[in-house]
Amino acid sequence: MGKMTPRKKRHMRIRNNVLGTPEKPRMNIYRSSKNIYVQIIDDLSGHTLVAASSLDPAVKDSIEYGGNKEAAKLVGELAAERALEEGIKTVVFDRGGYKYHGRVKEVAEAAREKGLNF
């Protein structure tokens, strides 16, 4: 399998406890240096139910750079709006091995403000 990064190890520890079901899917965050991505996943069927990222036209047109807190906030709001449209009100939060700080925190708080429960 090769070497695992510390973040990957943390993520695997989190994933041992966090499982997304159809009733309560998992909200996963991936943070790259230039963008941020959010997926809402049903782990039992292995399907992504909702996705949003800083590359989405809805977000990309209103920001200059996708790797900052401003972009993260917009992505969180967009993900929550799309989830609510799909009838998803409650999720389990998967921070992807990242600290709950900065961009990850912005996504979570923006999604909560828009009405997602976790």
Beta strands, then each sheet from edge to edge (+ up, - down):
strand 1: 26-31
strand 2: 36-42
strand 3: 47-53
strand 4: 92-94
sheet 1: 3+ 2- 1+ 4+
end
